[in-house]
Amino acid sequence: MHSVRKPIVGESYDVIVIGGGVAGVSAAVSAARSGMKTMLMEKFTVLGGLATVGLINWWEPLCNAEGKKLISGISEEILRRTIAHCMNRLAPEWQKEGVWEQQTEKRFVTHFSPTVMSLVLTDMLVEAGVALRFDTLATYPEVEGNRVVGVSAETVSGTEYYPCRAVIDASGTCLMFDRAGAPCRDGENFMSFYSHIMKFQPDVTYNMLKVRGWHVTGAGMTGQGQPEDYPLTAGTSSDEVTNYCIKGQTMLFDEVKQTDPLSQEIIALPMMPQFRMIRHIVGAYEMTADDLYKPKEDSVGTCGYFGHKGYWFEIPYRALYVPGYPNLFAAGRVISAHGDAWDATRVIPVAAETGEVAGRAAALAIKSGVDAEKVDVPTLQGILRESGFRIHFDDKL
């Protein structure tokens, strides 16, 4: 019989961020830059989530495809710090920093190196003084009257526990909100399995290595690219995650078996399931397609909708918290948005944008001694503007 070990109690933090994707990193960096003692817990050993570990190395538009930039702040900072050290496809019109309006329909969008971005994200956390915990699987929030007073995690050292004053859930799964008992809504995901390959070019004097993403397609697929024998899935259970990964890997290998091995090499498989919409909170306000083109008094940022020219949303602060859960903040693809609004806000640059909002909001709540729903929105909007945010679509910048 094994004895039950007591958790290792660590230092206390002002803000603990769960998840080291771009939303979590943005949240942690912004909280630390706001003067908060901040920790970030990441279950992998590299940062970036779907953008890096998941091999989705495509930074969706920061603009509305009509020459107006909608997103800046840490989101743009991450991108620019990354492409300074790797390949990119950023249009010349957007190469210059500080430009908000252009006479162009070219999108502020680019591929990037996921490896370089992982290093950039680590560098930003270290630079900001964030306590970074790799190989740390957050498990449960310690809750007293719906207030989170600490977070438990499993590590190679055993179970660790860290007291805190606020938690930002950037897990992509609503891990903290769901386990604290807050209302959440599951999503549905198509099968998606992107890998990175190198193409060998025989018509040059040396082997040219071409990197691209690979999406599983082929026989037995529905019109949406979904395998006929595989259902839509939320990804909220261990069985769903396992089955999703097995299906994607076996489908890819079936294609590999039919490919000339001298023509290409698979250099990377995703190290996480490539679910886009797993679960989101049901917050004080739930964004939907009806919010398209509608200003919000409590807007904390704007975003477009990838693939749709001219579309824009204003993101209400109310979408980042659940009433009655006073010190839990949502960031990234778990914010309160459903349907097309979820599809628009779950992408990488918007996830980083809402991550920064959550970090600034958590810091303001702690400094003001108030709960999430009592944060003074005009003050928060002013802080975000100083960080380079377009709060309202019609703002003159």
N, C-alpha and C positions, 0 to 999 in steps of 0.2 A: 504494500500500500504506500502511495506517495503522499507526503505531507503537503498541505496547502500553504503556498508561500504568500506572504503579505506583499502588496505592491511596493515597489520602490518609489518613494515620494520625492519628486524633484522640486525645482524652484517654482515659485509662483510667477505668473505672467499677467500683464494687463490684457493682452489679446493672444489667443491661440487660433491659428488658422489650420483647418483640416483640408489637406489636398494641395499638392504642389504643381498643379497645372498653371496655365497663364493667369487664371482667375485668382488662384491662391497666392501666387507670387506677387501679383499686383496688390492684392489685399494686404499681404504681409509688409511689402515695401512701403505702401502708403501709410499703414499704421505706424511703422517704425519711424518714418519721416515725420509723422505727427507727434513724435515724442513718446510713443508707447513701447513698453518692454514687450517684445513680440516673439512668439515661437511659431514655426511652421512644421507640421508633421506630414511626411511623404512616405508612402508605402514602398515606392520603388527607390532606386539608387541614383536616378537622374530626374531632373525636373522637366515640366512641360506638358505632361498628360497626353491627350490626343494629338497635340501639335507636334510632339517629339516621340515619346514612347509609342504612341498610336500611329505614327508615320503620316499624319494628315498635315503635311507641310505646305499648306496653302493658306496664306493670310487673306481672308475675305476682305471686301472693299471697306476702306475707311471713309468712303465718300458715297454720294447718292447716284453716281454715274451721270450726273449732269453738271459736274464741275464744282460741287460744294463738298468740302470735307466736313464730316460729321463727328469724327472721333479723333481725339488726340491724347494728351496726358500720358500715363505710363503705357497704355496700349501702343501708341505710336513710338514711344521711347524703346520698348522691347524690340519692335520691328527694326527700327533704325540701328540700334546697337547690334542687332544680329546681322543684317545685310551689309554692315560695314566690314564684315569679316568673311563673307561667303557670296556665292552667286545670288542673283536676284533678277526679276523681270519687271521691276518698278518702272513705269512709264517716265520718260524724261520730264514731263510736266509736273510730276510729283517728287522729283529728286530733291528739290530745294526744300529745306525745312521752313516752317512758319507760314506756309501758304495755305489759305483757307478757301479762296475762290479762284477758279480757273475757267478759261474759255475752252473747255474740252469735254468730250464724252468718254475719254479714257479713264478707266477705273484706277483708284489708288489700291492696287492689289498686286501680290507677287508670291512666287514660290520662295522658299528659304531653306537653309540647311538645318534639319532638326538637331543634328549633333552640335552645331555651333550655337543654336538657340539654347540648348540645355546648359551649355557652359555660360552663356550670357546670363541666364536666369540665376544660376548659382552665384555668379559674380555680383549681380544686383542685390541679392539677399545678404551676402557677406558685406558688401559695401554699406548697406543700410543698417547693419548691426543686428539682423534677425538671427535668432537661435534656430538653426536648421537641424532637423532630426530626420536623417535618411533611414530607410529600412525600418520604419516605424508605422505600424498599422494601428491607427486610431480605432477604438472599439466602442466605448460607451461614454456618454456625458454623465457626470455626477450632477443630479438635479435636486434642488431644494425649492419646492413651490414653483416649478417651471423655470427657475433661474439656474443656469448652469454655473456650478462653482468649481468645476474641474473636468479634466478629460483623462480617461485611461487609454493605454496603448500597449500593444505587444511588441517587444523588441528582443534581440538576441540576449539581452540582460535579464529578460523576464517581463512581468507586468510592471509598467511604470504609470505613475499618476502625477498629473501636473495641475495645481490649482490655478484659477484664472478669474478675470473679471468680465470677460466677454469672449465669445467664440464666433468665428466666421466659418460657415460651412461652404467650402468650395470643393466638396468631394465629388461632385457630379452625380451623386446618388441620393442626396439629402440624408446622408448618414446620421448627422447630429440631430437634425430636426425630427427625422423619423423615429429615432431611438429615444428622443426626449418626449415623444408623444404628440408632436405637432401634426396638423393635417397636411397630407401630401397627396399628390396625384401621379399615378404611373403613366408612362408613355408607351409607344409602340415603335419598334425598330425593324427596318428591313435588314436582310443579310448584307453586310458590307465587309470586304476583306481586301484592304490595300496592302501591297508589299512594295519594296523598292528593288529594282533590278538594274543591272548594268548591261547595256547593249554593246556588243562587239562589232565594230565597223571594219570589214575586210578591205575596203577600197581606199584606205589611207596607209601611210608608211608605218603607222603604229596602231595599236588597238585603242580606239577612242571609247571611253567609257561614258555612256549616256545614262543618267539616272532619271527614272520616271516612276510615278505611282501606277499601280496595277489594280484594277477593279475586277472582281470576279464577275464574269458574264458567261453566257453560253447556253447550251441545250437545257431544256427542262426548267426554263425561267419564265416567269409571268411577264406581263407588259412593263411592270415597274422594275424588273431585274431581280425579283424575288424567286428563290427556288420553289417550285410547285409543292415539294414535299416538306417545306419548312415554314412554320407559322411566324407571323409577326410576334415579336417578343419584347418585353419591357427591360429585361436584364436585372431584375430585382431579386433573383434567387441564385443560389450556387449552381443548381441544375441548369438554369437558363444560360448562365455565363459559360459553363463548361460545354454544353451542347453547341452553343454559338461558335465557340473557338474551334471545336472539333469539325463542325460543318465547314467553316471557312477554310481551314487548313487542308481538309481532304478535297474540297473543290479546287483549291489552288494546285494541289499536287496532281490532280487529274489533268489539269492544263499543262503542267510542267512535263508530264510523261509524254505529251504529244509535241513537245518543242525540241528543236535541235539544241543539244547541250553546248555546242560550240558557238552558238549565236548570242547567248546571254547567260548571265549569272544572277541568281537571287541573292542579294546582299543583306537583306533585312526583312524580318517578319515583325508584325506588330506585337509588342509585349503586353498589350492590354486589349480587351474587347473593344471594337470600334463602334460601340453604341453611341448614338448622338443624343437621344432623349430618353433617359432612364426614369427619372422621377423629379418632380418639382414641388415646391411648397405651394400651399394655398394661402397666400398672404393677405394683407389688409386690402390689397387690390390685385386682381388677376388680369393681366394683359391678354387681349384677344385681337383678332383681325379687325374688330370694330374700332380699335385705337389707332388704326392707320390714319395719318395726317391730322391727328387730334392733339392739340397742345395740352399739356398737363401743368397745373399750377405748381405741383411738387416735383416737376421733372428734375432729374439729376443727370441727364445726358440724352443724347440723340443717337440714333443708329439707322442704317438703311436696311434693306432686305436683299441679300445677295441674289443675283439673277434677275432682279426686278428694277428696271430703270426708274429713278425718281421717287421710289417709295421711301417713306421715313416714319419713324416712331419716336415719341418722347417717352423715356423710361421713368415712371413715377417712383419716388422713394418708397411708397407703400408696397411695392412689389418685392422689397428686400427684407421684409420682416413679417412675422405672424403675431397678431395681437395676443397678449397673454404669455408670450415667451420673451421676457424683457431684455435679454442680453445675447440673443442669437440673431446673427445676420447672415443673409444668403448672398452668394456670389457665383457668377458664372451661369452655367446651364441649369441651375436649380432654382433660379428666381421665379417668382409667381407670374408665369406667362404660359399660355396654352395655345394649341393650334398653330396657325401661321405666326403668331407673335412669339411663340416658343421657338419655332424654326428660325425666326429672324434674330432672336437674342442669344441663342445657344452657341453661335459660331465664335471662333477664336478671338477676334478683336473686340467683340462686344462682351465676351466673358472677361477679358482683361479690363475693359471699361467698368463693368459692374463690380469687379474685384476691387478696383481702386475706390469706387463709391463706398463699398462696404467697409474698407479699411478706414477711410476718412470718417464715416458715420460712427463706427465703433469708437474711434478715438474721441470724437466730439461728445458722444454719449457719456463716456467715462469722465472726461474733463468737466462736463456740465452736471454730472451726477444724476442723469435721467435715464429712463428706459428707451429702447429703440424707437417706440412709437411717439415718444415725447421729444425727440431730437428736433431742434429748431431748423426747419428746412431752409429758410432764407440764409441762415448762417452757413449751412452745409453747401448750399449753392454757391455762395461767395468763395468758400474754400476751394471748391471744384473749379470755378472760373480761374482762380489764381494758378491752378494746376494745368490750365489749358483746355478746359471743357467748353463745348458748345452746349449750353443748358437747354436752350429753346431753338427750334429750327430757324426761327426768324432773327436770331441774335446777329448783330453786326460785329464781325470780328476782324 
